[in-house]
Amino acid sequence: MNVVDSSAWLSYFAGDANAKIFSTPIENIEELIVPSITIAEVFKFVLRQRGEDMALEVTAHMEQGKVVPLDSSLAIDSAKYGIDYKLPLADSIIYATGQKFKAVIWTQDIDFKLLEGVKYYPK
């Protein structure tokens, strides 16, 4: 299973230097876990940069994976990870989702760099 962080989604959609790396987990839809917070983050960024039509198109692509909503159990786990690893809120939710599904987290976000189960690629 794979969880793709918001930074990696944005890299993929922008077609930047790391896009090919992130295409592997993103295009393997059967193994793709999508934390709902990544949809919010990516939608907001694309909405601001490219408008609502493009933001909706990007979201539709993300929703091909298994979207995982933030429930109370996941919220509690994310709070613990946030404290243990000093993660910002969205990152702690993404990490908790990855841990729940025993998934690899793909990212460009340095906050994840030293965590177990993470494939970090610098920007």
C-alpha positions in Angstrom: 0.0 0.0 0.0 1.1 3.6 -0.7 0.2 7.0 0.7 1.3 10.0 -1.4 1.9 13.2 0.5 0.5 16.5 -0.8 3.9 17.7 -1.9 4.4 14.6 -4.0 0.9 14.9 -5.6 1.8 18.5 -6.5 5.1 17.4 -7.9 3.3 14.8 -10.1 0.7 17.2 -11.4 3.3 19.9 -12.1 5.5 17.4 -14.0 8.6 18.6 -12.2 11.9 16.7 -11.7 10.4 14.2 -9.2 7.1 13.6 -11.0 8.3 10.3 -12.6 9.3 9.0 -9.1 5.8 9.7 -7.7 4.0 8.4 -10.8 4.8 4.8 -9.6 2.6 4.9 -6.4 0.1 7.4 -7.9 -0.7 5.3 -11.0 -0.9 2.1 -9.0 -4.5 2.8 -8.1 -5.2 -0.6 -6.5 -2.5 0.1 -3.8 -3.2 3.9 -3.4 -4.4 5.2 -0.1 -5.5 8.9 -0.1 -5.9 10.7 3.2 -8.7 13.2 2.9 -6.4 15.9 4.2 -4.3 15.6 1.1 -7.3 16.3 -1.1 -8.0 19.5 0.9 -4.3 20.6 0.7 -3.9 19.8 -3.0 -7.3 21.3 -4.0 -6.6 24.5 -2.1 -3.2 24.9 -3.8 -4.4 24.1 -7.3 -7.5 26.3 -6.8 -5.3 29.3 -5.9 -2.8 28.7 -8.7 -5.0 27.3 -11.6 -8.7 27.8 -10.7 -11.6 25.6 -9.7 -11.9 23.5 -12.9 -8.3 22.3 -12.7 -8.7 21.8 -8.9 -11.7 19.6 -9.5 -9.9 17.6 -12.2 -6.9 17.0 -9.9 -9.3 15.9 -7.1 -11.1 13.5 -9.4 -7.7 11.8 -10.2 -6.9 11.6 -6.5 -10.3 10.0 -5.7 -9.5 7.0 -7.9 -7.5 5.7 -4.9 -9.1 4.6 -1.6 -10.0 7.9 0.2 -9.6 7.7 3.9 -11.6 10.2 6.0 -10.4 11.5 9.3 -12.3 9.7 12.0 -11.8 10.0 15.7 -9.5 7.0 15.9 -7.2 8.3 13.2 -7.4 11.8 14.8 -6.2 10.5 18.1 -3.4 8.5 16.4 -2.3 11.6 14.4 -2.2 13.7 17.6 0.1 11.2 19.2 2.4 11.1 16.1 2.3 14.8 16.0 3.7 15.1 19.5 6.1 12.1 19.2 7.6 13.3 16.0 6.9 17.1 16.1 4.8 16.9 12.9 2.5 19.7 11.7 -1.2 18.7 11.9 -1.7 17.7 8.2 1.6 15.7 8.2 0.6 13.9 11.4 -2.7 12.9 9.8 -0.9 11.6 6.7 1.6 9.7 8.8 -1.1 8.1 10.9 -3.0 7.1 7.8 0.1 5.4 6.5 0.7 3.6 9.7 -2.9 2.4 9.9 -2.7 0.8 6.5 1.0 -0.3 6.8 1.6 1.8 3.7 4.8 3.5 2.4 4.6 7.2 2.5 6.0 9.0 -0.6 7.0 12.6 -0.1 9.2 15.6 -0.7 8.3 17.1 2.7 11.4 17.1 4.9 9.2 16.7 8.1 8.9 13.0 7.1 12.6 12.5 6.1 13.7 10.4 9.1 10.4 8.5 9.8 10.0 4.8 9.4 8.1 3.7 6.3 8.8 6.8 4.3 10.4 7.3 0.8 11.7 10.8 0.9 12.9 12.6 -2.2 14.2 16.2 -1.8 12.8 18.9 -4.1 
